[in-house]
Amino acid sequence: MTSPTIDLADAEARLEAVATAAVPAGDGSHDLTHLRRVRANARAIAADEAEAGDPLVLAAACWLHDLVAIEKNDPRRAEASRLSAVAAADLLRSWGWDEGLIAGVSHAIEAHSFSACIAPRTAEARILRDADRLDAIGAVGIARAFAVSGRLGHALYDGEDPAAAHRPLDDRRFAIDHFRTKLLGLADGMLTATGRRIAAERTVVLREFLDRFLAEIDGRA
């Protein structure tokens, strides 16, 4: 149940304004549209789940989960969710939010990260993690993967061995390798029934794209 002292619609507007100001320039994969998609995914999941937690906590966690931006190839990347959780707690405390709500938001933000390896303990944390990972797969996930790889200067694929038949997968060099090192496995880690259903559908899109990509560069399509 939402805290009776905080209006959800008003809070949502303030949270989106903060998130808008905080998004990093030149990162099309983690911009305001990403936050909006994650929020929409979270709403869809929460609407179908018997245990959806506090709507206010979930809203704040969605908007603030990337409050501190650290690049994918930065050695501090695993710290991004913890730093975002700290920044979010400081912000919400300055707004006079209850410490219980703040703790819920902080945990959800910390636990959403793939790199942090923190087990989600609450409904809001499970929903946020699924909502964020859903944005990494499907058609949008494909676009985001190549946007990140292009920004980091990675090649599309290894011209000598595109499918990595005789070499280790290396998504720090080749964009297409990221499908097999991470993206195709995300559906297996979904924590909600709705997340699993949507992820299964989006993973089909990933597999079809990968098959078509490899066929085209090999002259088979």
N, C-alpha and C positions, 0 to 999 in steps of 0.2 A: 504494500500500500504506500502511496506517495505521502510524504510528510505534509500535514495539514497547514504548515506555516509557509510553504513554498509552492507557488503556482507553477505547474509543469509547463504550460505554454510560455509564460514569461521567462522561466529559467531556460527553456529551449532556445529562445531568441537571444538571450545573453550568451549562452554557451556557443551558439553558432557564430556570433560576432567575435568572440575571443578566438575561436578556431580559425576563422577567416583571416584574422590578423597574424596568426602564428604560422600558417602554412609556408613552407620554404619556396622561394622563387625558383623557377626553372625545373621543378620536379613534377611532371605531369602524372606520375604514378601515385603521389602522396599529396595531392592538392585538395582543394575544397570539394571537388566532385567525388573524390575517394571517400571523404568523411560522410558526404551525403548518401553515398551508396551503402556504406557500412551501417549508417543509421537506418536506412530503408530495410536492409537485410535483417537488422536486429528487430525492427518492428514486426516484420513478417514472421520471424521465428517466435518472438514473444507471443504473438497472437495465436499460435498453434500449440504452444507448450503449456502443460498443466501448471508447471512451476516457472514463472517468469520473473519473480523477484519484484523489486521496487522500480517502477517506471522512471522515477527521477534519477536513481542511481545509474540505471542503464543508459538513459539519455546523456548524462554527464560523461560517463565512461566512453560512449561512442564519440562524442564531439572532442574529447580531450585526450584520446588514446595515443595520438601522435604529437602531443604538445611540444615535446623536445625532439627535433629532427636530427638524426645522425645517419650519414650516408651508409649504404649497404656494404661498402668495402672499408669502412672505418673500423679499426680494431676495437673501438668502444661500442660497436653496434649492439652487443648483447645487453648493454646498460640502458638502451634507449627507453624501454618500457618502464624501468625503475625511475629514471630521471623524469619521465613524463608523469608518473604517478606522484612523485614528490611535488612537481610544479603544479599539478592539478589540485593536490591537497592544499598547497599554499594559497592558490587562487580561491578555492571554495571556502577556506577558513576566513579569508578576507571579506567574503560575502556573508559571513555569519552562519554558514551551514553547520548543522549538527555533526558532532564528531563521528557518530555512528554511520551517517550517510557518507561522510568523507572516507571513512575506512572502507566502505563498500566500493566506492568509486576507485580508490587507490588499488585495492586488490584486483578488481576487474582489469584495470589498465596494466598492472604488472603482469598478470597471468595471460594476457592476450597474445603476447609475443612468442613467435616460433623460436627465436634465439634464446629467450630467457629460460625456457624449460621449467616454468612454474605451473604446478597443477591448479586449475581453477577449483575453488571450494564453494562457490555460490552460483545461483542461477544466473545472475547478471554477468558473472565472469565467463560462464560457459557460453552464454548467448553471444557476448561480445567476441569471444575467440572464434566461434563459428562464423559470425557475421563478417569479421575481418578476413578470415581465410577464404570465404566464398568469393570475395572480391579479387582473389589471386588466381581463380580458375574460371573456366568458361571463356567466352569471347572477350570479355573485358580483361580477364586475367592474361590472356595471350597478348593483348595490346600493352598491358602494363609491363609484362616480362620483357618485351622488346624495347619499351621506352627506357626501362632501367638499364638494360644491357647497352643500348646506344649511348646513354649518358655516361656510362662507365668506360666506354671505348671497347667493348667486347665485340668480337666477330660474330656474325650470324651463326656460323657453323665451321667445323674443321673441314677444309676442302679435300683433305686426303682420306679422312675417315668420318664422314658426317654422323653415322649411326653409332660411333664408338664401338665398333666390332672388335678392334684390336688395340684399344687404348682405354685408360680410365676416363670416366666422365669428368668433365671439368667446366662447371658453369661460371668459373671466374674468367674463362677465356672465350667460351662459346655459348651464345644465347640459347640455342636449341637444347643444349645439355641440361638446362635448368628444368625442362619438362620431366626428365627422368630422375634428376637428383632430388627434386622437391615437389613440383606441382602435381604430378600424377599420384602421389601418395597422400595428399592432403585430405581427400575424402575419407580415408581410413581412420583419421583422427578426429572426425566430427563428434561432438558431444551431445547434440540434440537430435531428435528424430527428424525435425524439419531440416536442420542443417545437413543431415546425412542424405535426405531425399534430394535436396537441391544440388548438393555436391556430386551425387551420382550422375545427375543429368549434365552438369557442367563438365564432368570428367570425360564424358563421351565426346564432347566438343573438343577437348584437348587431344584425345587419342586420334580423332578423325583429322584434326589439323596436323598433328605430328606425322601421321601416315602420309598425308597428302604432300606435306613439305618435303619429306625424304624422297617420295616418288618423283616430284617435280625436279629436284636438283639432280636426280639420277637419270632423267630423261624418260621415266616410265609413265609420265602423265603430262 
